[in-house]
Amino acid sequence: MYEYAIAWEWLAFAARWFHVVTAIAWIGSSFYFIALDLGLVKRPHLPPGAYGEEWQVHGGGFYHIQKYLVAPAQMPEHLTWFKYESYFTWLSGFLMLCIVYYGGADLFLIDRHVLDVSAPVAILISLVSLAVGWLVYDGLCKSPIGKNTWGLMAVLYVVLVFMAWGYTHLFTGRAAFLHLGAFTATIMSANVFMIIIPNQKIVVADLIAGRTPDPKYGQIAKQRSLHNNYLTLPVIFFMLSNHYPLAFGTEFNWVIAALVFLMGVTIRHWFNTTHARMGKPTWTWLVTVILFILIMWLSTVPKVLTGEKDANAVAPAFQQFAADAHFPAARQIISTRCSMCHAAEPAYEGIARPPKGVMLENDADMAMHAREIYIQAGRSQAMPPGNVTDVTPDERKLLVAWYESAINQGKQE
């Protein structure tokens, strides 16, 4: 059993590494071509059919790049296709989904306080949501709404916010954010696989056959590429969010997700406008900062929304946490709800080592990790995953009271 757990952990590490590498390749090429496309300049000397050109310098040399809006007059001898970066990013991401969330469904996917279902049912819900998401998105793009690019993006935003809310009512907070990223990434990769590349192949086939390609295929592909451009940054946020419980493990996590999508738009708008040489809309950074501050505010579950007081999480010497009057009750909660995993020899099935090396077996351990306990099990519901040990709301409040009381004592001393 121990060897199996170790092998499974290394498989997850390898899949994550592969996923990060392919994602860098896909996002890098995507951002590059968006910037290149927006920076093209029309000049009189361009050959027939050329839309614009760009001179660039990199790696000690100069590059002269021209773009044909539909296609060149003749088929080039060699074409470099940018598609496998997208395909392998999605495939490696799906592998990660299978290893971590499907393989550990009871721990990471299912929160029986949110939706009490079996692991097979939860996995089926996950798979169906990804497939249906693409069908709904593709249907909207091909509908009359799709003729208005910005109107379509507004409708898609509503769909994404609905999915954010929906996922938080189906899975754990961590799995909800991960699925929202997978939902969006599936749309992006399917755009490449189902629309952009097939349309380009139609144009290539027309060139080979001596036919004049229809410009509509390029226009459709460009619209889907624009969507991918604005969705990229939120996807990265959601994929990284599993390391930050204050994002996914709070009461207002779906609202946070909705604001993250808006931040993706404001950031990309600045870069797109700048690359198009249409000015520098610095207001977008102010809006982005305001949105991020609002997210931080929501993550702390402030008093105006929940009736709880805010906390100033400083890091005093750990001894005061063990001396606090609330500690005996907090110790009991941690011992019964947390220590089955956070121990030198975890008792929870499938856990070979204490997560992240954190052990909570004695008073010193608990006091040393008081801040992490406060954030992940008090202020958020990130721990335990799926609330598998049934931590009650009152117990979480007691952990908060323990930490904040010790903090206040430290300030007075």
matplotlib code that plots the C-alpha trace (Angstrom):
import matplotlib.pyplot as plt

x = [0.0, 2.8, 4.7, 1.4, 0.8, 4.4, 4.1, 0.8, 2.2, 5.1, 2.7, 0.8, 4.0, 5.1, 1.6, 1.7, 5.2, 4.1, 1.0, 2.9, 5.5, 2.8, 0.8, 3.8, 4.2, 0.6, 0.1, 3.4, 2.6, -0.9, 0.2, 2.9, 0.6, -2.1, 0.6, 1.9, -1.5, -2.4, 1.0, 0.9, 1.4, -0.1, 2.4, 2.2, 4.9, 3.2, 2.5, -1.1, -3.2, -0.8, -2.6, 0.3, 3.9, 6.1, 9.8, 11.1, 14.5, 15.3, 18.2, 20.7, 18.8, 16.0, 12.7, 10.5, 6.9, 4.0, 0.4, -2.1, -5.6, -7.1, -4.2, -1.2, -1.6, 0.4, 0.8, 4.1, 6.5, 6.5, 3.9, 4.4, 1.2, 0.6, -1.8, -0.1, 0.7, -3.0, -3.8, -1.2, -2.0, -5.6, -4.7, -2.1, -4.6, -7.3, -4.7, -4.2, -7.9, -8.1, -5.2, -6.0, -9.7, -11.1, -8.6, -9.1, -12.7, -13.7, -11.0, -10.7, -13.8, -16.8, -18.0, -21.0, -22.1, -22.5, -23.8, -23.9, -23.1, -20.9, -17.6, -18.8, -21.7, -19.5, -17.0, -19.9, -21.2, -17.7, -17.3, -20.8, -20.3, -17.1, -18.8, -22.0, -20.0, -18.4, -21.8, -23.4, -20.5, -20.3, -24.0, -23.9, -21.1, -23.0, -26.3, -27.4, -25.8, -22.4, -22.5, -21.9, -18.5, -18.8, -22.4, -21.5, -18.7, -21.2, -23.5, -20.5, -19.6, -23.0, -22.6, -19.2, -20.5, -23.4, -21.0, -18.9, -22.0, -23.0, -19.7, -19.6, -22.9, -21.6, -18.0, -15.5, -14.4, -11.0, -12.6, -15.1, -12.3, -10.3, -13.4, -14.1, -10.6, -11.0, -14.4, -12.8, -9.7, -11.9, -13.6, -10.3, -8.7, -11.8, -11.8, -8.4, -9.2, -12.8, -12.8, -9.4, -7.3, -10.1, -10.8, -7.2, -7.1, -10.0, -8.1, -5.0, -7.1, -8.5, -5.0, -3.8, -6.9, -6.4, -9.5, -9.9, -10.4, -13.5, -12.5, -15.3, -13.2, -10.5, -13.0, -14.6, -11.2, -10.2, -13.3, -12.5, -8.9, -10.1, -12.1, -9.1, -7.0, -9.4, -9.9, -6.3, -5.4, -8.5, -7.7, -4.2, -5.7, -8.0, -5.3, -3.1, -5.9, -5.7, -2.6, -4.6, -7.6, -8.7, -9.7, -11.7, -12.5, -14.7, -18.4, -18.1, -15.8, -18.1, -18.2, -14.4, -14.4, -16.7, -14.4, -11.3, -12.9, -13.3, -9.6, -8.6, -10.5, -9.0, -5.4, -5.7, -7.4, -4.4, -2.0, -4.2, -4.6, -0.9, 0.1, -2.3, -0.6, -4.0, -2.7, -2.1, -5.3, -3.8, -7.3, -7.4, -4.7, -6.6, -9.7, -7.7, -6.2, -9.7, -11.1, -8.2, -8.7, -12.4, -11.5, -9.2, -12.0, -14.5, -12.0, -11.8, -15.6, -15.8, -18.2, -20.5, -21.4, -21.2, -21.2, -17.7, -14.8, -11.8, -8.4, -4.9, -2.9, 0.5, 3.0, 4.1, 6.0, 4.1, 4.2, 1.3, -1.0, -0.5, -1.0, -4.3, -7.5, -9.1, -6.3, -7.6, -10.8, -8.9, -6.5, -9.4, -10.7, -7.3, -6.7, -10.0, -10.4, -6.9, -4.3, -5.5, -3.7, -1.2, 0.8, 4.1, 2.0, -1.3, -4.3, -6.4, -6.5, -4.4, -2.3, 1.3, 2.9, 1.5, 0.4, 3.1, 5.1, 2.8, 2.3, -0.2, 0.5, 1.4, 0.9, 4.0, 3.1, -0.4, 0.9, 3.6, 1.0, -1.6, -1.7, -2.2, -4.9, -6.6, -6.6, -7.3, -9.7, -11.0, -11.3, -11.8, -13.2, -10.2, -9.3, -10.0, -10.6, -14.3, -14.8, -14.3, -13.9, -17.1, -15.7, -18.7, -19.2, -19.0, -15.7, -14.3, -15.4, -13.6, -10.4, -10.8, -11.4, -8.3, -6.0, -7.4, -7.4, -3.7, -3.0, -4.7, -2.8, 0.4, -0.4, -1.1, 2.1]
y = [0.0, 2.4, 1.7, 2.2, 5.6, 6.7, 5.6, 7.4, 10.6, 10.5, 9.9, 13.0, 15.0, 13.9, 14.7, 18.1, 18.8, 17.8, 19.9, 23.0, 22.6, 22.2, 25.0, 27.3, 26.4, 26.9, 30.1, 31.5, 30.9, 32.2, 35.5, 35.9, 35.5, 37.8, 40.5, 39.9, 40.1, 43.3, 44.9, 44.3, 47.3, 47.8, 49.1, 49.8, 47.4, 44.3, 41.5, 40.9, 39.4, 40.4, 42.1, 43.5, 43.0, 43.3, 43.6, 42.0, 41.4, 38.5, 36.2, 38.4, 38.5, 40.2, 38.7, 40.0, 38.6, 39.0, 37.9, 36.9, 37.6, 34.7, 32.9, 33.4, 32.9, 29.7, 26.9, 27.4, 24.4, 24.2, 25.1, 25.1, 24.2, 25.4, 22.8, 20.2, 22.6, 23.0, 19.3, 18.1, 20.8, 19.6, 15.9, 16.4, 18.5, 15.8, 13.2, 15.4, 15.6, 11.8, 11.2, 13.7, 14.3, 11.1, 8.8, 10.7, 11.6, 11.0, 13.3, 16.0, 15.9, 15.2, 17.3, 15.4, 18.5, 20.1, 17.1, 13.6, 11.4, 8.4, 8.7, 7.3, 9.8, 12.7, 11.7, 11.4, 14.9, 16.2, 14.6, 15.6, 19.2, 19.5, 18.1, 20.0, 23.2, 22.9, 22.1, 25.2, 27.4, 26.2, 26.5, 30.1, 31.0, 29.5, 31.2, 34.7, 35.9, 34.9, 37.5, 40.2, 39.4, 41.6, 40.7, 37.0, 37.5, 39.2, 36.1, 33.8, 35.7, 35.0, 31.3, 31.2, 32.9, 30.4, 27.6, 29.0, 29.1, 25.7, 24.0, 25.3, 23.5, 20.2, 19.7, 20.8, 24.4, 23.3, 21.0, 23.7, 26.1, 23.4, 22.4, 25.9, 26.1, 22.7, 23.9, 27.0, 25.2, 22.5, 25.3, 26.8, 23.6, 22.5, 25.8, 24.8, 21.2, 21.6, 25.0, 26.8, 23.9, 22.4, 25.8, 26.3, 22.8, 23.8, 26.9, 24.7, 22.2, 25.0, 26.3, 22.9, 22.4, 25.9, 27.3, 30.7, 30.2, 31.5, 34.3, 33.2, 30.4, 32.8, 35.1, 32.3, 31.1, 34.6, 35.0, 31.8, 32.8, 36.1, 34.2, 32.1, 35.2, 36.6, 33.3, 32.4, 34.4, 33.2, 29.6, 30.0, 31.6, 28.6, 26.1, 27.7, 28.3, 24.9, 26.2, 29.2, 28.2, 31.8, 31.8, 28.6, 27.7, 30.7, 31.4, 33.8, 31.6, 31.8, 35.6, 35.6, 33.4, 35.9, 38.8, 36.8, 36.5, 40.3, 40.8, 38.6, 41.0, 44.1, 42.8, 41.5, 44.7, 46.7, 44.4, 44.1, 47.8, 48.5, 45.9, 47.4, 50.8, 52.3, 53.9, 52.6, 52.4, 52.6, 52.7, 49.0, 48.4, 50.5, 48.5, 45.3, 46.3, 47.3, 44.0, 42.1, 44.1, 43.2, 39.6, 39.8, 41.5, 38.8, 36.0, 37.2, 36.9, 40.4, 41.4, 43.3, 40.1, 37.4, 39.2, 37.9, 40.2, 40.7, 39.4, 40.8, 37.7, 38.5, 35.8, 36.1, 33.5, 30.2, 29.8, 32.3, 30.0, 27.2, 29.5, 30.9, 30.0, 28.6, 26.2, 23.1, 23.1, 23.9, 21.0, 18.6, 19.7, 19.4, 16.0, 14.5, 16.3, 16.9, 14.5, 11.4, 12.8, 15.2, 12.6, 10.8, 7.7, 8.9, 6.8, 8.0, 5.4, 6.3, 8.9, 7.6, 10.8, 13.9, 16.4, 18.9, 17.4, 19.2, 17.1, 18.1, 15.4, 17.6, 21.0, 22.4, 21.2, 22.7, 26.1, 26.2, 25.8, 27.9, 30.4, 27.6, 26.0, 29.4, 30.1, 26.6, 25.2, 28.3, 31.2, 28.9, 25.4, 24.1, 21.6, 18.9, 18.2, 17.6, 18.1, 14.3, 14.5, 16.6, 19.8, 21.8, 25.5, 26.0, 24.2, 26.4, 29.5, 28.2, 27.7, 31.3, 32.5, 30.6, 32.2, 35.7, 35.7, 34.7, 37.4, 40.0, 38.9, 39.2, 42.8, 43.7, 42.2]
z = [0.0, 0.9, -2.4, -4.3, -2.7, -3.5, -7.1, -7.5, -6.0, -8.5, -11.3, -10.3, -10.1, -13.6, -15.0, -13.4, -14.7, -18.2, -18.0, -16.9, -19.7, -22.5, -21.0, -21.2, -24.9, -25.7, -23.8, -25.0, -28.7, -28.2, -26.6, -29.2, -32.2, -30.7, -30.1, -33.6, -35.2, -33.5, -34.3, -38.1, -40.2, -43.7, -46.2, -50.0, -51.0, -49.6, -52.1, -53.3, -50.5, -47.7, -44.8, -43.0, -41.8, -38.8, -38.2, -35.0, -33.4, -31.1, -30.4, -32.2, -35.5, -37.4, -38.4, -41.2, -40.9, -43.2, -42.7, -45.4, -44.2, -46.2, -47.9, -50.2, -53.9, -53.8, -51.2, -49.3, -49.4, -45.6, -43.0, -39.2, -37.5, -33.9, -32.5, -30.5, -27.7, -27.2, -27.5, -25.1, -22.6, -22.4, -22.4, -19.6, -17.7, -18.0, -16.8, -13.7, -13.2, -13.4, -11.1, -8.4, -8.4, -9.9, -8.2, -4.9, -5.4, -1.8, -0.5, -3.2, -5.3, -3.1, -0.2, 1.2, 3.0, -0.4, -2.5, -1.1, -4.0, -4.7, -6.5, -9.8, -9.9, -9.0, -11.8, -14.3, -13.3, -13.9, -17.4, -18.5, -17.4, -19.5, -22.6, -22.2, -21.7, -25.1, -26.8, -25.2, -26.1, -29.6, -30.1, -28.9, -31.3, -34.2, -33.3, -34.3, -31.0, -32.4, -35.1, -32.5, -31.0, -27.8, -27.3, -27.5, -24.9, -22.5, -22.8, -22.3, -19.2, -17.8, -18.6, -16.9, -13.7, -13.7, -13.9, -11.1, -8.9, -10.1, -9.4, -5.9, -5.3, -6.7, -5.5, -2.9, -3.2, -4.4, -7.0, -8.0, -9.0, -10.7, -12.7, -13.7, -15.1, -16.8, -18.2, -19.7, -20.9, -22.6, -24.6, -25.5, -26.6, -28.4, -30.3, -31.6, -32.3, -33.6, -35.3, -35.8, -37.2, -39.4, -40.9, -41.7, -43.3, -45.5, -46.7, -47.4, -49.3, -51.4, -52.2, -53.2, -55.5, -57.1, -55.6, -53.9, -50.2, -48.5, -46.0, -43.7, -42.3, -41.2, -39.6, -37.6, -36.4, -35.5, -33.3, -31.4, -31.0, -29.5, -26.9, -26.1, -25.6, -23.0, -21.2, -20.7, -17.6, -15.6, -16.5, -15.0, -11.9, -11.3, -12.0, -9.3, -6.9, -5.3, -3.4, -2.0, 0.1, 0.7, -2.9, -3.2, 0.4, 1.3, 1.3, -1.6, -3.8, -6.9, -6.7, -6.5, -9.7, -11.4, -10.6, -11.8, -15.2, -15.3, -14.3, -17.2, -19.5, -18.1, -18.2, -21.7, -22.9, -21.8, -23.7, -26.8, -27.0, -26.5, -29.1, -31.6, -31.0, -30.0, -26.8, -23.3, -21.3, -17.8, -16.3, -16.8, -14.2, -11.7, -12.3, -12.0, -8.6, -7.3, -8.4, -6.7, -3.5, -3.6, -4.0, -1.0, 1.0, 0.1, 1.0, 4.6, 5.1, 6.7, 9.4, 7.2, 5.3, 8.0, 11.4, 12.2, 13.0, 10.8, 11.8, 11.5, 10.8, 12.1, 13.1, 16.8, 18.7, 18.7, 22.5, 23.0, 21.0, 23.3, 26.3, 25.1, 27.0, 23.9, 23.2, 25.1, 23.0, 19.8, 20.6, 20.9, 17.4, 15.8, 17.4, 16.2, 12.9, 11.5, 13.1, 11.3, 8.2, 9.7, 11.6, 11.2, 10.3, 8.9, 9.8, 6.8, 4.1, 1.0, 2.8, 3.1, 4.5, 6.3, 3.6, 2.9, 5.8, 8.4, 11.6, 14.3, 16.9, 19.9, 21.4, 19.8, 16.4, 16.7, 17.9, 15.3, 12.5, 14.1, 11.2, 8.6, 10.7, 11.0, 7.3, 6.0, 8.6, 10.4, 7.9, 4.9, 4.5, 2.5, 5.2, 5.6, 1.9, 1.3, 5.0, 5.3, 9.1, 9.5, 11.1, 12.2, 11.7, 15.4, 15.5, 12.8, 14.7, 17.8, 15.8, 14.6, 18.1, 19.3, 16.8, 17.0, 20.8, 20.8, 18.3, 20.4, 23.5, 21.6, 20.7, 24.3, 25.7]

ax = plt.figure().add_subplot(projection="3d")
ax.plot(x, y, z, "-o")
ax.set_aspect("equal")
plt.show()
